[in-house]
Amino acid sequence: MQQNKRTRILCTRPLRDSLLETAAAYGLDVTVQSFTTIHPVVTENVWAVVQPLLSQQVTVVFTSAHAVECLCNHYLHRPDSRMPEWDICCLEAGTLQAVQQHMPQCRVKATAANATALAHAIAAMPNIQEVYFICGRQRRNELPDILQQHHIAVHEIVVYENAAAPAKLNTTGYAGVLFFSPSAVHSFFSVNTLPAGAVCFAIGHTTGKALQAATSNKIIVGEQASTLGLLTTTREYFNNL
């Protein structure tokens, strides 16, 4: 990327103001258009499962910051609730940050860059017989399948749904598009195509695989599974052109 030349980027989910400022400092002009919406699942049935766990020493697994936020905002802040002191196993970057922000009293026992690595890290922990997997309804199978293969019981608690929100855009002029989930990939390509030269940037390998099935455009997977890491990868790619 030539000095002072701005690069137009489409981001398929909202970014914090601080990240938009970082992108601007990187020489990236980012347009944000969300292609998924998060709907918390708030029911008395879920509360009946969560409430007894609040006073127990259990191992809880998160693979999404949305799961952390939905659990905390809609269940742990109820008048008849209490803050638990769980052992937490979670993905790195945004999910870990959400745990540290919303559940500082809990102990983080294992982290990993992706769900498969996290499952193996949990399986290697001593005396793990069961975990509670706080997740969305569209979660992938890798983590529970691996844990069950290691004879670890997985109790799933669904606290949100990730719904598609397709939006038809004029994609001409975008040099790159940032994707953060397979559901966003499916939603975007259900109504859009990309110019041949546009590059797709994926936050992780699962999202990268979804892109491989959806487009023949160049795909780059971020080296770090975080939004800042993906912005850094995007900057480095265009700087080296």
N, C-alpha and C positions, 0 to 999 in steps of 0.2 A: 504494500500500500504506500503510495507516495506521501511524503510529508504534507500535512495540512489537508489532505484529501479525506473527505468524510465518506463513510461506508454505510449504506442503508441496510438495516437489519430488521426483520420482523420477529417479534417475540410472541410465542403462542400462549403465554400466561402472564399475569400481572407481575411487575417488579417493584420492589421497594424504591422509594425516592433515592436512597443512598446508592443503590445499584444502578439506577438510571444515570446518576451523576458520575459513577465510575465508568459506565459505558461511554458517556460523552467525553470523559477524559481520555478514553482509549481511542477516540476518533470514530466511534460508532454512533450513528443516528438511529435510535431504536424506536420503532413503532410497536405498541403493545395491542394485541387483540387476543383475548382469551378464547380458547376453543373447547374448554370444559368448564363446568360449574360444579361446585361441591355442595351437596345437600346433606346436612347432618341427619343422622337417624336417631331420633329422640323418642323413646317409647318406655313405658313402664316395664315391659318385658326385659329390655336391656338393663334398666336400672336394677331389676330384681337379680340379675347376674352380677352386676358390678358392685352393688352395695356390700354384700358379704365379703368381698375381696379386700375392701378398704382397711379392714383390721387384721388381715392375714399377711404373712410373709410369703409372697408368691413371686414367680418370675414372669415378667410381662415383656412382650415383644412388640416393637413398632418398626414398620418399614416405610412409614409416611409421616411427615410433619402434620398433614391433615388429620391423621388419626389421633395424634397427641392433642392437637388443638380442639378437636371435636369432643374428645373424652373430657378434657379439662373444662372447657367452656360450658358444656351441657350436662355434665354429670358430677364432676368433682367440686363445683361451686354451688351445688344445691344446698338449701338450708339444713337438710338432714344428712349432709355428706360430711366427710372428713378427709384430710389429705393423707394418702397412703404412704407407706415407706417400703416400696417394692424394690426388687432387683430388676433392673432394666437392661434389655438387650435390644440394640437398635442400629439402624443404618447411620453412617457418618454424615457429616455436613449438615444439611437443613434439618433432618430428623433429630440428630443429636442436639443441635442448637435449640430446637423446640422443647426437647426433654429438659435440658438445662435451664431454660427460661421458665417453663410452666411447672416443672416437677423437681425443684432443686433439692428437695428432701429425699429423693429416691437415689439409689446407688446404681450407677452404670457399670455393668459387669462385662459387657462385650459390645464391640462395635465392628462394623465391616463396611466395605464399599458397595456391596450388593447383597441381595437376599440369599444367594447360594452360599457365599462366603460366611454370612452371618449364621446360617443354619449349621454349617460345619463348626463354627466357633462355639455355638451353643452346645452342640453334641459333644464337644471336647471338654466342656465344663464338668466338674465332678458333681455327682448326686443330683443330676437333673432328671426328673421323672415326668414332669409336665410343665407346660407353659401356657400362658394366656396371650393369644395373638389378637391385638387390637388393630382392626383393619377396615378397609372399605369393602363394599360388596363385590367389586370387580378385581379383587386381589389375584395375583398369580399363584401358581401351585408349587413353585420350587421349594420355598421354605417349609411349609407344612409337610410336603412329601418327604423331604430329606430327614426332618425330625422324626417322622413316623417310622422311617426305615431304621432309625436308631432307637426305636422303641420308646420315644418320648411322646407322650400324649399332648395333643394340640387342641386347646379350647378356643374357638374363634368367637370374638365379640365384634360384630359389625357396627360401627358408629358413624359411617357416612357412605354416601353414594356419589360416584363420579359420573355426571351426565354429560353427554356430548352437547356442544353448543356451536354447530357449524355456522360459519359466516363467509359469504362469498366476497372475495377481495380481488382487486386488481394487483396482481403480484409483480407486474412489470417494474423493474427498477430495483428490486430487492436483491442484494448480493448474497444474502444468507438468511436462513430461518432457524430459530432456536426452538427445539422441542424438548419437553420435559417428561413425557409419558406416552405410552402406546395409545392411550385413549385420545390424546390430543392429536397424534399422528392420524388416526382413523378419522377423527372429526374434520381435520383440516383438508385431507385429500378426498373426503366425500363430496366436496363442492369446489375444490381448487386444484389448479395445476401450477407448476413452477416453470419459469424460464430455464432453458437448458443449462445456463451457466450458474444458476443459483446453487449455493451449497447448503446442505442440511446439517445442522449441528445437534447432536443428541447428548443428553446429560448422562446416559449410561448405555450399556450394551443391550439391555432389554428394549429400550426405545430405539436404539440403532437397528435391531432386528426388525422392528415394526416398520421402520423407514425402508429397509431393504425390500420388504414386501410391497411397499406402496409407491416407490419411485425409483427411477434409474439415475436420478441426480447424485452428485458426489455427496457422500456421507462421512462426517467426521465425529467420532465419539470423544467427548471431553476426557481429559486425563484425570480430572478430579470430579467426583459426583456431587457438584454443588453449582449453584447459579453463578457465583463469582468465578469458579473454575471454568465454567462454560464460556463466560464472557472473555476470560483470559485466553482460552483456546481460540476463540473467534478472532480476537485481536492479533494473536501471533500468526494465525493462518494468513490473514490479509496483509500483515506487515511483511511477510516473506514472499509475497507474490512478485 
